[in-house]
Amino acid sequence: MKIKKRNRKFKVGRKKNIILKDVGSIKLNDNENITFIDTNLREYDVCKKNWGYYATPSLNKRVKKYGYIAGLVYNKKFKTFFIHLVDTRKKKIFKSYLKKENMKLICWLNSKNLERIKVSFK
């Protein structure tokens, strides 16, 4: 693992009214895992594999355990898709953000919704 620290700010969002602070980057080797921890000690992992990345912990286990839900989101203006992890207690704030940014929640990525599209879990 190699860590490179940065300190830059830039504006994003439909109206360029959101300021992001880029604090650095981490280069992972195969089979290395990094855990991000928020102020409430909830975790989010990314694991580098030789074929790519596990981009999230298990959606129906650890993501749920830490109080998040994953959503597939579409940005209408740029015609791009994203996976967002949303604090389950802040869905109203999230939906307001989507509206302001002209984005749409396609679906929540949970077992109930995935079973509806006939994803086999066996």
N, C-alpha and C positions, 0 to 999 in steps of 0.2 A: 504494500500500500504506500502511496505517495500523496502527501497533502500539500497543496499550493494555496496559500492565503492571498486574498484580494480584498480590496475595499473600494468598490465602485458603486455608484447609484445610477439608476436609469428609470425613465418613465415608461409605463406600459398601460394597456387598457384602451378601450375604444376612444376615450377622450384624453388619453395620456395623462390621467390624473392619479394614477397609482404609482408610487415610487418603490421600486425593488432595490434591495441592497445585496449585491453579489459579494459574498464573504470568502469564497474560495472554491476549490475543486478537489476531488479525491480520485486518484487513479487506483482502481482495484485490480488485482491479479485474479486469475481463475480460482474459484472456490473461496474467495474472501467475501466477507459479509460486513456491512456497516449498519449500525443502528442509530437512528435519529431519535432523540428523546425530547418531548416538549416540556413545558413548565409544570404540567400535571403528571409527569413521569410516564406518559403513554408513549409507546414505542412504534417505530416504523422502520422496517428493514429493507435493504437492497442487497442482493447477493449476485456477484459476478460468476458466471459459468463459462465454460469454453464455447458454448453455443450462443451466448448472449447474457441476459439478466433475468433473475426473478425480480420483477419490478415492484412487487408488493408482497407482504406476508399473505398467508392464506386468507382469502376474502370472507369465507364463512366461519373462520375460527379466530385467528389472532387479530385481524382488522376489527372484527366484531367485538372481541374481548376488550380491546382498548377504546371502544366507544366510537368507532368510525363506521361509515358505510361508503362503499365505492360506487361511483356513478360514471356512466359513459356520457360524455358531454360533447355537443357539436357547436362549433363556432361558425355561424352563418356567413359572416363577412369573409373569412379566410378559408372556408370550406375545409376545416380541420377538426379532427376528433381528439379528445383528451380523456384520460381517466383521472377523476378527482376523488380524493378521500375527504369525506365530510364528517365533521363532528356531529354525531347524531342529535346533540342538543342544540345545534345551530343550523338546522335545515332551513329555517325561515331567512336567516342572514344569507345563506348560500343561494337560495332562490332569488333573493333581491339582487345579489351579485350577478347571477346569470342574466336577469332582466336588463340590468344596467349595461352589461357587456354584449348584449344581443346574442346570447348563447342559449342553447336548449339542452335540457336533460333528456337524453334518449331513453335511458332506463337505469334503475339501480342494479348493480351487479351482485345480486344475492341469490341464494339457492332457489327461493320461490320464483323469481323472474326467470332464472336460467332453466328451471324445470319446465316452465311454460313453452320455451322454444325447443323443447325435446332434447336437451343436452343429457346424455346418459351418464349417470354417476356410478355405474356398476362395471 
